[in-house]
């Protein structure tokens, strides 16, 4: 993962950290919304015996994709915070 270099001609550490933290908060909100959109077996069973399991697996893939991005942003935010000290 490429980490930013904090220097005079670049974006300030404070601004970078704020941006990363805002993005993390947005992903946390997206994860909460995604939880409310979890598959309901009643919406899938007419499609066959494996449909609900597939819908659940796809839902979990979406959740893990968001978590992966959130974790990367956390690494970036921590990197920048360490440079502020």
N, C-alpha and C positions, 0 to 999 in steps of 0.2 A: 504494500500500500504506500502510495506517495504521501508524504507528510509535508505540510507547508513549512517554508523557512520564514521565520519572523525577522523582518529587517525594515530599515527606515523607508525604503521605497515601495514596500508592499502594504497589504492590508494589515491593520493593527491586530494584535493578538486578541484584544477585547472584542473587536468586530467579528473576527473569525469565530471566536468561542460563542458569541451571541448567536451567530448564524447556525452553528452546529447545534446548539441547545434548542433553538427554535424548531429546527428540523426534527430533532429527537422528540420534542413535545408533540409535533404534528403526527409523527409515526405512532406515538403512544395513543393518541386520539384515534388514529386509523385502526390500530389494533383493537381498541374498545368497540369501534363501529363494526369491524369485521366479526367480532365475537357475536354481535347481535344478528349478523347475517349468516350464521352457521347453518349448514344444511339440515333440513328436517326430513327424516325418513319418509314421511307421508308424501313429500313432493317428488320422490324418486322411485318408490317401490313399483309403480306401474311399468317402469322401464326394464325391470328384470331383477334377479336376485343380487347382482353385483353392483347395481347402480348407486345405492346409498353409500357403499364402501368407497366407490370411486369418487363420489361427490365429497365425502369426508377427506379422502386423501388429497384431492385438489385444493380443498379449503385449507388443510394443514400446510400444503406447499405455499399457498399465498401468505399464510401467517409466518412461516419460516423465512420467506423472502423479505418481508418487512422487518423481522427481527434481525436478519443478517445486515441489512442496511443500517438499522438503528445501532447495532454493535459497532459497525465501522465508523459511524458518526461519533460514537462515544470515544473510540480510540483517538480520533482527530481532536475532539474537544479536550481530552486529557493531555494530549501532546501540546496543544496550544496553552493550556492552563499551566503546564510545567514550565513553559517558556516565559510566563508572566512573572514568575517568582524571582 
